[in-house]
């Protein structure tokens, strides 16, 4: 598992040199959301594609 510092360093290496601070903030926000989603899936369990499709059909969303 990587530390926050190594993740930020890795992100900065991948972003173009002319990126803005807003670009960096956005990517950090996305990384944090992904980590929270992974942690939630580990704690609460995951949903299969079929289960999600069934729930969406109840909302009339396809």
PQR file of N, CA, C, O and H, with PARSE charges and radii, in Angstrom:
ATOM      1  N   UNK A   1       0.848  -1.181   0.000 -0.4000 1.5000
ATOM      2  CA  UNK A   1       0.000   0.000   0.000 -0.0000 2.0000
ATOM      3  C   UNK A   1       0.891   1.241   0.000  0.5500 1.7000
ATOM      4  O   UNK A   1       1.855   1.327   0.760 -0.5500 1.4000
ATOM      5  N   UNK A   2       0.562   2.174  -0.842 -0.4000 1.5000
ATOM      6  CA  UNK A   2       1.384   3.368  -0.950 -0.0000 2.0000
ATOM      7  C   UNK A   2       0.907   4.441   0.021  0.5500 1.7000
ATOM      8  O   UNK A   2      -0.248   4.457   0.445 -0.5500 1.4000
ATOM      9  H   UNK A   2      -0.221   2.103  -1.460  0.4000 1.0000
ATOM     10  N   UNK A   3       1.817   5.324   0.353 -0.4000 1.5000
ATOM     11  CA  UNK A   3       1.475   6.421   1.247 -0.0000 2.0000
ATOM     12  C   UNK A   3       0.891   7.569   0.435  0.5500 1.7000
ATOM     13  O   UNK A   3       0.987   7.599  -0.792 -0.5500 1.4000
ATOM     14  H   UNK A   3       2.756   5.311   0.008  0.4000 1.0000
ATOM     15  N   UNK A   4       0.293   8.499   1.138 -0.4000 1.5000
ATOM     16  CA  UNK A   4      -0.287   9.663   0.460 -0.0000 2.0000
ATOM     17  C   UNK A   4       0.802  10.421  -0.295  0.5500 1.7000
ATOM     18  O   UNK A   4       0.580  10.891  -1.411 -0.5500 1.4000
ATOM     19  H   UNK A   4       0.215   8.475   2.134  0.4000 1.0000
ATOM     20  N   UNK A   5       1.958  10.534   0.307 -0.4000 1.5000
ATOM     21  CA  UNK A   5       3.049  11.269  -0.327 -0.0000 2.0000
ATOM     22  C   UNK A   5       3.483  10.604  -1.630  0.5500 1.7000
ATOM     23  O   UNK A   5       3.705  11.290  -2.628 -0.5500 1.4000
ATOM     24  H   UNK A   5       2.138  10.151   1.214  0.4000 1.0000
ATOM     25  N   UNK A   6       3.605   9.288  -1.633 -0.4000 1.5000
ATOM     26  CA  UNK A   6       4.020   8.613  -2.861 -0.0000 2.0000
ATOM     27  C   UNK A   6       2.931   8.695  -3.931  0.5500 1.7000
ATOM     28  O   UNK A   6       3.231   8.768  -5.123 -0.5500 1.4000
ATOM     29  H   UNK A   6       3.424   8.731  -0.823  0.4000 1.0000
ATOM     30  N   UNK A   7       1.676   8.682  -3.505 -0.4000 1.5000
ATOM     31  CA  UNK A   7       0.582   8.832  -4.482 -0.0000 2.0000
ATOM     32  C   UNK A   7       0.609  10.211  -5.122  0.5500 1.7000
ATOM     33  O   UNK A   7       0.413  10.344  -6.330 -0.5500 1.4000
ATOM     34  H   UNK A   7       1.433   8.622  -2.536  0.4000 1.0000
ATOM     35  N   UNK A   8       0.853  11.235  -4.312 -0.4000 1.5000
ATOM     36  CA  UNK A   8       0.921  12.599  -4.851 -0.0000 2.0000
ATOM     37  C   UNK A   8       2.114  12.731  -5.779  0.5500 1.7000
ATOM     38  O   UNK A   8       2.003  13.337  -6.845 -0.5500 1.4000
ATOM     39  H   UNK A   8       1.012  11.126  -3.331  0.4000 1.0000
ATOM     40  N   UNK A   9       3.252  12.175  -5.393 -0.4000 1.5000
ATOM     41  CA  UNK A   9       4.428  12.224  -6.258 -0.0000 2.0000
ATOM     42  C   UNK A   9       4.154  11.538  -7.590  0.5500 1.7000
ATOM     43  O   UNK A   9       4.525  12.050  -8.647 -0.5500 1.4000
ATOM     44  H   UNK A   9       3.342  11.683  -4.527  0.4000 1.0000
ATOM     45  N   UNK A  10       3.511  10.389  -7.538 -0.4000 1.5000
ATOM     46  CA  UNK A  10       3.175   9.657  -8.754 -0.0000 2.0000
ATOM     47  C   UNK A  10       2.223  10.469  -9.627  0.5500 1.7000
ATOM     48  O   UNK A  10       2.391  10.533 -10.845 -0.5500 1.4000
ATOM     49  H   UNK A  10       3.209   9.973  -6.680  0.4000 1.0000
ATOM     50  N   UNK A  11       1.234  11.080  -9.008 -0.4000 1.5000
ATOM     51  CA  UNK A  11       0.289  11.915  -9.750 -0.0000 2.0000
ATOM     52  C   UNK A  11       1.012  13.063 -10.437  0.5500 1.7000
ATOM     53  O   UNK A  11       0.780  13.327 -11.617 -0.5500 1.4000
ATOM     54  H   UNK A  11       1.097  11.028  -8.019  0.4000 1.0000
ATOM     55  N   UNK A  12       1.883  13.746  -9.711 -0.4000 1.5000
ATOM     56  CA  UNK A  12       2.598  14.895 -10.275 -0.0000 2.0000
ATOM     57  C   UNK A  12       3.492  14.496 -11.448  0.5500 1.7000
ATOM     58  O   UNK A  12       3.677  15.269 -12.388 -0.5500 1.4000
ATOM     59  H   UNK A  12       2.072  13.532  -8.753  0.4000 1.0000
ATOM     60  N   UNK A  13       4.038  13.297 -11.387 -0.4000 1.5000
ATOM     61  CA  UNK A  13       4.865  12.814 -12.500 -0.0000 2.0000
ATOM     62  C   UNK A  13       4.022  12.562 -13.749  0.5500 1.7000
ATOM     63  O   UNK A  13       4.511  12.703 -14.871 -0.5500 1.4000
ATOM     64  H   UNK A  13       3.889  12.669 -10.623  0.4000 1.0000
ATOM     65  N   UNK A  14       2.767  12.192 -13.556 -0.4000 1.5000
ATOM     66  CA  UNK A  14       1.895  11.863 -14.684 -0.0000 2.0000
ATOM     67  C   UNK A  14       1.254  13.091 -15.315  0.5500 1.7000
ATOM     68  O   UNK A  14       0.939  13.083 -16.505 -0.5500 1.4000
ATOM     69  H   UNK A  14       2.370  12.077 -12.645  0.4000 1.0000
ATOM     70  N   UNK A  15       1.060  14.145 -14.529 -0.4000 1.5000
ATOM     71  CA  UNK A  15       0.422  15.350 -15.053 -0.0000 2.0000
ATOM     72  C   UNK A  15       1.397  16.157 -15.914  0.5500 1.7000
ATOM     73  O   UNK A  15       2.606  16.118 -15.687 -0.5500 1.4000
ATOM     74  H   UNK A  15       1.317  14.151 -13.563  0.4000 1.0000
ATOM     75  N   UNK A  16       0.876  16.879 -16.888 -0.4000 1.5000
ATOM     76  CA  UNK A  16       1.758  17.702 -17.721 -0.0000 2.0000
ATOM     77  C   UNK A  16       2.367  18.853 -16.909  0.5500 1.7000
ATOM     78  O   UNK A  16       1.804  19.279 -15.901 -0.5500 1.4000
ATOM     79  H   UNK A  16      -0.107  16.911 -17.072  0.4000 1.0000
ATOM     80  N   UNK A  17       3.500  19.337 -17.354 -0.4000 1.5000
ATOM     81  CA  UNK A  17       4.198  20.408 -16.641 -0.0000 2.0000
ATOM     82  C   UNK A  17       3.393  21.696 -16.563  0.5500 1.7000
ATOM     83  O   UNK A  17       3.578  22.487 -15.638 -0.5500 1.4000
ATOM     84  H   UNK A  17       3.958  18.991 -18.173  0.4000 1.0000
ATOM     85  N   UNK A  18       2.512  21.913 -17.514 -0.4000 1.5000
ATOM     86  CA  UNK A  18       1.751  23.163 -17.531 -0.0000 2.0000
ATOM     87  C   UNK A  18       0.371  23.039 -16.869  0.5500 1.7000
ATOM     88  O   UNK A  18      -0.498  23.880 -17.096 -0.5500 1.4000
ATOM     89  H   UNK A  18       2.362  21.271 -18.266  0.4000 1.0000
ATOM     90  N   UNK A  19       0.165  21.998 -16.054 -0.4000 1.5000
ATOM     91  CA  UNK A  19      -1.132  21.850 -15.394 -0.0000 2.0000
ATOM     92  C   UNK A  19      -1.291  22.921 -14.315  0.5500 1.7000
ATOM     93  O   UNK A  19      -0.314  23.438 -13.773 -0.5500 1.4000
ATOM     94  H   UNK A  19       0.871  21.315 -15.869  0.4000 1.0000
ATOM     95  N   UNK A  20      -2.542  23.232 -14.025 -0.4000 1.5000
ATOM     96  CA  UNK A  20      -2.831  24.255 -13.022 -0.0000 2.0000
ATOM     97  C   UNK A  20      -3.005  23.597 -11.648  0.5500 1.7000
ATOM     98  O   UNK A  20      -3.100  22.376 -11.528 -0.5500 1.4000
ATOM     99  H   UNK A  20      -3.336  22.812 -14.466  0.4000 1.0000
ATOM    100  N   UNK A  21      -3.043  24.442 -10.628 -0.4000 1.5000
ATOM    101  CA  UNK A  21      -3.319  23.929  -9.285 -0.0000 2.0000
ATOM    102  C   UNK A  21      -4.711  23.311  -9.230  0.5500 1.7000
ATOM    103  O   UNK A  21      -4.934  22.339  -8.508 -0.5500 1.4000
ATOM    104  H   UNK A  21      -2.965  25.435 -10.726  0.4000 1.0000
ATOM    105  N   UNK A  22      -5.635  23.868  -9.985 -0.4000 1.5000
ATOM    106  CA  UNK A  22      -6.981  23.293 -10.039 -0.0000 2.0000
ATOM    107  C   UNK A  22      -6.954  21.882 -10.624  0.5500 1.7000
ATOM    108  O   UNK A  22      -7.697  21.010 -10.174 -0.5500 1.4000
ATOM    109  H   UNK A  22      -5.453  24.658 -10.571  0.4000 1.0000
ATOM    110  N   UNK A  23      -6.104  21.656 -11.619 -0.4000 1.5000
ATOM    111  CA  UNK A  23      -5.959  20.315 -12.193 -0.0000 2.0000
ATOM    112  C   UNK A  23      -5.464  19.339 -11.128  0.5500 1.7000
ATOM    113  O   UNK A  23      -5.976  18.226 -11.013 -0.5500 1.4000
ATOM    114  H   UNK A  23      -5.500  22.364 -11.984  0.4000 1.0000
ATOM    115  N   UNK A  24      -4.473  19.757 -10.359 -0.4000 1.5000
ATOM    116  CA  UNK A  24      -3.912  18.905  -9.307 -0.0000 2.0000
ATOM    117  C   UNK A  24      -4.987  18.615  -8.257  0.5500 1.7000
ATOM    118  O   UNK A  24      -5.150  17.473  -7.830 -0.5500 1.4000
ATOM    119  H   UNK A  24      -4.057  20.661 -10.453  0.4000 1.0000
ATOM    120  N   UNK A  25      -5.714  19.649  -7.847 -0.4000 1.5000
ATOM    121  CA  UNK A  25      -6.768  19.476  -6.850 -0.0000 2.0000
ATOM    122  C   UNK A  25      -7.840  18.510  -7.349  0.5500 1.7000
ATOM    123  O   UNK A  25      -8.303  17.651  -6.599 -0.5500 1.4000
ATOM    124  H   UNK A  25      -5.581  20.578  -8.194  0.4000 1.0000
ATOM    125  N   UNK A  26      -8.228  18.650  -8.598 -0.4000 1.5000
ATOM    126  CA  UNK A  26      -9.249  17.771  -9.159 -0.0000 2.0000
ATOM    127  C   UNK A  26      -8.793  16.315  -9.123  0.5500 1.7000
ATOM    128  O   UNK A  26      -9.546  15.436  -8.704 -0.5500 1.4000
ATOM    129  H   UNK A  26      -7.851  19.348  -9.207  0.4000 1.0000
ATOM    130  N   UNK A  27      -7.575  16.062  -9.558 -0.4000 1.5000
ATOM    131  CA  UNK A  27      -7.081  14.686  -9.586 -0.0000 2.0000
ATOM    132  C   UNK A  27      -6.940  14.122  -8.172  0.5500 1.7000
ATOM    133  O   UNK A  27      -7.215  12.942  -7.955 -0.5500 1.4000
ATOM    134  H   UNK A  27      -6.963  16.776  -9.899  0.4000 1.0000
ATOM    135  N   UNK A  28      -6.521  14.938  -7.216 -0.4000 1.5000
ATOM    136  CA  UNK A  28      -6.454  14.476  -5.832 -0.0000 2.0000
ATOM    137  C   UNK A  28      -7.845  14.148  -5.302  0.5500 1.7000
ATOM    138  O   UNK A  28      -8.023  13.177  -4.565 -0.5500 1.4000
ATOM    139  H   UNK A  28      -6.299  15.897  -7.393  0.4000 1.0000
ATOM    140  N   UNK A  29      -8.833  14.964  -5.681 -0.4000 1.5000
ATOM    141  CA  UNK A  29     -10.220  14.720  -5.289 -0.0000 2.0000
ATOM    142  C   UNK A  29     -10.699  13.377  -5.842  0.5500 1.7000
ATOM    143  O   UNK A  29     -11.319  12.594  -5.122 -0.5500 1.4000
ATOM    144  H   UNK A  29      -8.689  15.752  -6.279  0.4000 1.0000
ATOM    145  N   UNK A  30     -10.418  13.116  -7.092 -0.4000 1.5000
ATOM    146  CA  UNK A  30     -10.844  11.855  -7.717 -0.0000 2.0000
ATOM    147  C   UNK A  30     -10.167  10.667  -7.041  0.5500 1.7000
ATOM    148  O   UNK A  30     -10.811   9.653  -6.771 -0.5500 1.4000
ATOM    149  H   UNK A  30      -9.914  13.752  -7.676  0.4000 1.0000
ATOM    150  N   UNK A  31      -8.875  10.788  -6.769 -0.4000 1.5000
ATOM    151  CA  UNK A  31      -8.149   9.702  -6.098 -0.0000 2.0000
ATOM    152  C   UNK A  31      -8.774   9.413  -4.738  0.5500 1.7000
ATOM    153  O   UNK A  31      -8.969   8.252  -4.375 -0.5500 1.4000
ATOM    154  H   UNK A  31      -8.351  11.611  -6.989  0.4000 1.0000
ATOM    155  N   UNK A  32      -9.089  10.466  -3.987 -0.4000 1.5000
ATOM    156  CA  UNK A  32      -9.703  10.288  -2.667 -0.0000 2.0000
ATOM    157  C   UNK A  32     -11.060   9.613  -2.775  0.5500 1.7000
ATOM    158  O   UNK A  32     -11.374   8.734  -1.971 -0.5500 1.4000
ATOM    159  H   UNK A  32      -8.931  11.408  -4.282  0.4000 1.0000
ATOM    160  N   UNK A  33     -11.871  10.004  -3.751 -0.4000 1.5000
ATOM    161  CA  UNK A  33     -13.178   9.381  -3.944 -0.0000 2.0000
ATOM    162  C   UNK A  33     -13.041   7.899  -4.286  0.5500 1.7000
ATOM    163  O   UNK A  33     -13.817   7.077  -3.798 -0.5500 1.4000
ATOM    164  H   UNK A  33     -11.616  10.717  -4.404  0.4000 1.0000
ATOM    165  N   UNK A  34     -12.078   7.560  -5.107 -0.4000 1.5000
ATOM    166  CA  UNK A  34     -11.848   6.155  -5.466 -0.0000 2.0000
ATOM    167  C   UNK A  34     -11.452   5.357  -4.224  0.5500 1.7000
ATOM    168  O   UNK A  34     -11.955   4.255  -4.002 -0.5500 1.4000
ATOM    169  H   UNK A  34     -11.448   8.227  -5.503  0.4000 1.0000
ATOM    170  N   UNK A  35     -10.554   5.914  -3.421 -0.4000 1.5000
ATOM    171  CA  UNK A  35     -10.155   5.220  -2.193 -0.0000 2.0000
ATOM    172  C   UNK A  35     -11.339   5.020  -1.254  0.5500 1.7000
ATOM    173  O   UNK A  35     -11.486   3.950  -0.664 -0.5500 1.4000
ATOM    174  H   UNK A  35     -10.146   6.809  -3.602  0.4000 1.0000
ATOM    175  N   UNK A  36     -12.180   6.035  -1.112 -0.4000 1.5000
ATOM    176  CA  UNK A  36     -13.359   5.900  -0.254 -0.0000 2.0000
ATOM    177  C   UNK A  36     -14.303   4.831  -0.791  0.5500 1.7000
ATOM    178  O   UNK A  36     -14.876   4.063  -0.018 -0.5500 1.4000
ATOM    179  H   UNK A  36     -12.060   6.905  -1.591  0.4000 1.0000
ATOM    180  N   UNK A  37     -14.468   4.779  -2.096 -0.4000 1.5000
ATOM    181  CA  UNK A  37     -15.326   3.761  -2.696 -0.0000 2.0000
ATOM    182  C   UNK A  37     -14.793   2.355  -2.476  0.5500 1.7000
ATOM    183  O   UNK A  37     -15.556   1.434  -2.183 -0.5500 1.4000
ATOM    184  H   UNK A  37     -14.003   5.404  -2.724  0.4000 1.0000
ATOM    185  N   UNK A  38     -13.499   2.193  -2.615 -0.4000 1.5000
ATOM    186  CA  UNK A  38     -12.880   0.885  -2.381 -0.0000 2.0000
ATOM    187  C   UNK A  38     -13.042   0.475  -0.929  0.5500 1.7000
ATOM    188  O   UNK A  38     -13.390  -0.670  -0.639 -0.5500 1.4000
ATOM    189  H   UNK A  38     -12.880   2.941  -2.853  0.4000 1.0000
ATOM    190  N   UNK A  39     -12.791   1.410  -0.009 -0.4000 1.5000
ATOM    191  CA  UNK A  39     -12.946   1.108   1.416 -0.0000 2.0000
ATOM    192  C   UNK A  39     -14.390   0.737   1.743  0.5500 1.7000
ATOM    193  O   UNK A  39     -14.640  -0.193   2.509 -0.5500 1.4000
ATOM    194  H   UNK A  39     -12.509   2.340  -0.245  0.4000 1.0000
ATOM    195  N   UNK A  40     -15.337   1.468   1.159 -0.4000 1.5000
ATOM    196  CA  UNK A  40     -16.755   1.178   1.406 -0.0000 2.0000
ATOM    197  C   UNK A  40     -17.130  -0.197   0.869  0.5500 1.7000
ATOM    198  O   UNK A  40     -17.872  -0.939   1.513 -0.5500 1.4000
ATOM    199  H   UNK A  40     -15.134   2.223   0.536  0.4000 1.0000
ATOM    200  N   UNK A  41     -16.620  -0.533  -0.303 -0.4000 1.5000
ATOM    201  CA  UNK A  41     -16.911  -1.852  -0.877 -0.0000 2.0000
ATOM    202  C   UNK A  41     -16.341  -2.962  -0.006  0.5500 1.7000
ATOM    203  O   UNK A  41     -16.954  -4.020   0.136 -0.5500 1.4000
ATOM    204  H   UNK A  41     -16.017   0.070  -0.825  0.4000 1.0000
ATOM    205  N   UNK A  42     -15.176  -2.724   0.576 -0.4000 1.5000
ATOM    206  CA  UNK A  42     -14.586  -3.733   1.460 -0.0000 2.0000
ATOM    207  C   UNK A  42     -15.424  -3.911   2.720  0.5500 1.7000
ATOM    208  O   UNK A  42     -15.591  -5.029   3.207 -0.5500 1.4000
ATOM    209  H   UNK A  42     -14.678  -1.864   0.461  0.4000 1.0000
ATOM    210  N   UNK A  43     -15.951  -2.805   3.248 -0.4000 1.5000
ATOM    211  CA  UNK A  43     -16.724  -2.864   4.491 -0.0000 2.0000
ATOM    212  C   UNK A  43     -18.146  -3.368   4.268  0.5500 1.7000
ATOM    213  O   UNK A  43     -18.647  -4.191   5.034 -0.5500 1.4000
ATOM    214  H   UNK A  43     -15.815  -1.897   2.852  0.4000 1.0000
ATOM    215  N   UNK A  44     -18.789  -2.872   3.222 -0.4000 1.5000
ATOM    216  CA  UNK A  44     -20.214  -3.152   3.022 -0.0000 2.0000
ATOM    217  C   UNK A  44     -20.481  -4.208   1.962  0.5500 1.7000
ATOM    218  O   UNK A  44     -21.618  -4.656   1.808 -0.5500 1.4000
ATOM    219  H   UNK A  44     -18.382  -2.203   2.600  0.4000 1.0000
ATOM    220  N   UNK A  45     -19.475  -4.602   1.247 -0.4000 1.5000
ATOM    221  CA  UNK A  45     -19.661  -5.572   0.184 -0.0000 2.0000
ATOM    222  C   UNK A  45     -19.880  -4.875  -1.152  0.5500 1.7000
ATOM    223  O   UNK A  45     -20.163  -3.679  -1.220 -0.5500 1.4000
ATOM    224  H   UNK A  45     -18.552  -4.238   1.372  0.4000 1.0000
ATOM    225  N   UNK A  46     -19.740  -5.652  -2.190 -0.4000 1.5000
ATOM    226  CA  UNK A  46     -19.859  -5.131  -3.547 -0.0000 2.0000
ATOM    227  C   UNK A  46     -21.191  -5.554  -4.143  0.5500 1.7000
ATOM    228  O   UNK A  46     -21.818  -6.506  -3.678 -0.5500 1.4000
ATOM    229  H   UNK A  46     -19.510  -6.623  -2.134  0.4000 1.0000
ATOM    230  N   UNK A  47     -21.615  -4.840  -5.171 -0.4000 1.5000
ATOM    231  CA  UNK A  47     -22.822  -5.198  -5.910 -0.0000 2.0000
ATOM    232  C   UNK A  47     -22.414  -5.739  -7.273  0.5500 1.7000
ATOM    233  O   UNK A  47     -21.505  -5.213  -7.915 -0.5500 1.4000
ATOM    234  H   UNK A  47     -21.105  -4.067  -5.549  0.4000 1.0000
ATOM    235  N   UNK A  48     -23.090  -6.788  -7.702 -0.4000 1.5000
ATOM    236  CA  UNK A  48     -22.794  -7.325  -9.021 -0.0000 2.0000
ATOM    237  C   UNK A  48     -23.417  -6.436 -10.087  0.5500 1.7000
ATOM    238  O   UNK A  48     -24.317  -5.648  -9.800 -0.5500 1.4000
ATOM    239  H   UNK A  48     -23.828  -7.216  -7.180  0.4000 1.0000
ATOM    240  N   UNK A  49     -22.944  -6.563 -11.292 -0.4000 1.5000
ATOM    241  CA  UNK A  49     -23.501  -5.802 -12.414 -0.0000 2.0000
ATOM    242  C   UNK A  49     -24.984  -6.094 -12.569  0.5500 1.7000
ATOM    243  O   UNK A  49     -25.774  -5.181 -12.813 -0.5500 1.4000
ATOM    244  H   UNK A  49     -22.212  -7.204 -11.525  0.4000 1.0000
ATOM    245  N   UNK A  50     -25.368  -7.345 -12.431 -0.4000 1.5000
ATOM    246  CA  UNK A  50     -26.766  -7.753 -12.568 -0.0000 2.0000
ATOM    247  C   UNK A  50     -27.638  -7.097 -11.495  0.5500 1.7000
ATOM    248  O   UNK A  50     -28.734  -6.625 -11.797 -0.5500 1.4000
ATOM    249  H   UNK A  50     -24.727  -8.087 -12.232  0.4000 1.0000
ATOM    250  N   UNK A  51     -27.165  -7.064 -10.247 -0.4000 1.5000
ATOM    251  CA  UNK A  51     -27.931  -6.422  -9.173 -0.0000 2.0000
ATOM    252  C   UNK A  51     -28.116  -4.931  -9.431  0.5500 1.7000
ATOM    253  O   UNK A  51     -29.198  -4.389  -9.206 -0.5500 1.4000
ATOM    254  H   UNK A  51     -26.274  -7.448 -10.001  0.4000 1.0000
ATOM    255  N   UNK A  52     -27.084  -4.281  -9.895 -0.4000 1.5000
ATOM    256  CA  UNK A  52     -27.170  -2.848 -10.184 -0.0000 2.0000
ATOM    257  C   UNK A  52     -28.158  -2.596 -11.321  0.5500 1.7000
ATOM    258  O   UNK A  52     -28.961  -1.665 -11.252 -0.5500 1.4000
ATOM    259  H   UNK A  52     -26.205  -4.721 -10.078  0.4000 1.0000
ATOM    260  N   UNK A  53     -28.103  -3.418 -12.359 -0.4000 1.5000
ATOM    261  CA  UNK A  53     -29.037  -3.264 -13.484 -0.0000 2.0000
ATOM    262  C   UNK A  53     -30.481  -3.448 -13.024  0.5500 1.7000
ATOM    263  O   UNK A  53     -31.366  -2.722 -13.477 -0.5500 1.4000
ATOM    264  H   UNK A  53     -27.451  -4.174 -12.415  0.4000 1.0000
ATOM    265  N   UNK A  54     -30.733  -4.408 -12.131 -0.4000 1.5000
ATOM    266  CA  UNK A  54     -32.083  -4.625 -11.613 -0.0000 2.0000
ATOM    267  C   UNK A  54     -32.562  -3.400 -10.837  0.5500 1.7000
ATOM    268  O   UNK A  54     -33.704  -2.969 -10.997 -0.5500 1.4000
ATOM    269  H   UNK A  54     -30.014  -4.997 -11.763  0.4000 1.0000
ATOM    270  N   UNK A  55     -31.699  -2.844 -10.003 -0.4000 1.5000
ATOM    271  CA  UNK A  55     -32.080  -1.655  -9.236 -0.0000 2.0000
ATOM    272  C   UNK A  55     -32.346  -0.466 -10.141  0.5500 1.7000
ATOM    273  O   UNK A  55     -33.277   0.304  -9.905 -0.5500 1.4000
ATOM    274  H   UNK A  55     -30.771  -3.194  -9.873  0.4000 1.0000
ATOM    275  N   UNK A  56     -31.542  -0.314 -11.163 -0.4000 1.5000
ATOM    276  CA  UNK A  56     -31.729   0.809 -12.084 -0.0000 2.0000
ATOM    277  C   UNK A  56     -33.026   0.665 -12.875  0.5500 1.7000
ATOM    278  O   UNK A  56     -33.688   1.661 -13.170 -0.5500 1.4000
ATOM    279  H   UNK A  56     -30.785  -0.939 -11.355  0.4000 1.0000
ATOM    280  N   UNK A  57     -33.390  -0.564 -13.218 -0.4000 1.5000
ATOM    281  CA  UNK A  57     -34.650  -0.783 -13.941 -0.0000 2.0000
ATOM    282  C   UNK A  57     -35.838  -0.329 -13.096  0.5500 1.7000
ATOM    283  O   UNK A  57     -36.818   0.192 -13.629 -0.5500 1.4000
ATOM    284  H   UNK A  57     -32.852  -1.372 -12.979  0.4000 1.0000
ATOM    285  N   UNK A  58     -35.752  -0.526 -11.785 -0.4000 1.5000
ATOM    286  CA  UNK A  58     -36.832  -0.068 -10.914 -0.0000 2.0000
ATOM    287  C   UNK A  58     -36.988   1.441 -10.961  0.5500 1.7000
ATOM    288  O   UNK A  58     -38.078   1.962 -10.725 -0.5500 1.4000
ATOM    289  H   UNK A  58     -34.956  -0.949 -11.352  0.4000 1.0000
ATOM    290  N   UNK A  59     -35.915   2.140 -11.261 -0.4000 1.5000
ATOM    291  CA  UNK A  59     -35.944   3.607 -11.374 -0.0000 2.0000
ATOM    292  C   UNK A  59     -36.192   4.036 -12.812  0.5500 1.7000
ATOM    293  O   UNK A  59     -36.212   5.232 -13.102 -0.5500 1.4000
ATOM    294  H   UNK A  59     -35.030   1.717 -11.452  0.4000 1.0000
ATOM    295  N   UNK A  60     -36.379   3.084 -13.717 -0.4000 1.5000
ATOM    296  CA  UNK A  60     -36.555   3.359 -15.143 -0.0000 2.0000
ATOM    297  C   UNK A  60     -35.346   4.039 -15.749  0.5500 1.7000
ATOM    298  O   UNK A  60     -35.476   4.918 -16.602 -0.5500 1.4000
ATOM    299  H   UNK A  60     -36.363   2.112 -13.482  0.4000 1.0000
ATOM    300  N   UNK A  61     -34.186   3.635 -15.310 -0.4000 1.5000
ATOM    301  CA  UNK A  61     -32.934   4.181 -15.849 -0.0000 2.0000
ATOM    302  C   UNK A  61     -32.199   3.044 -16.543  0.5500 1.7000
ATOM    303  O   UNK A  61     -32.013   1.976 -15.960 -0.5500 1.4000
ATOM    304  H   UNK A  61     -34.080   2.922 -14.617  0.4000 1.0000
ATOM    305  N   UNK A  62     -31.787   3.264 -17.766 -0.4000 1.5000
ATOM    306  CA  UNK A  62     -31.017   2.242 -18.483 -0.0000 2.0000
ATOM    307  C   UNK A  62     -29.820   2.847 -19.142  0.5500 1.7000
ATOM    308  O   UNK A  62     -29.050   2.141 -19.794 -0.5500 1.4000
ATOM    309  H   UNK A  62     -31.938   4.132 -18.239  0.4000 1.0000
TER
END
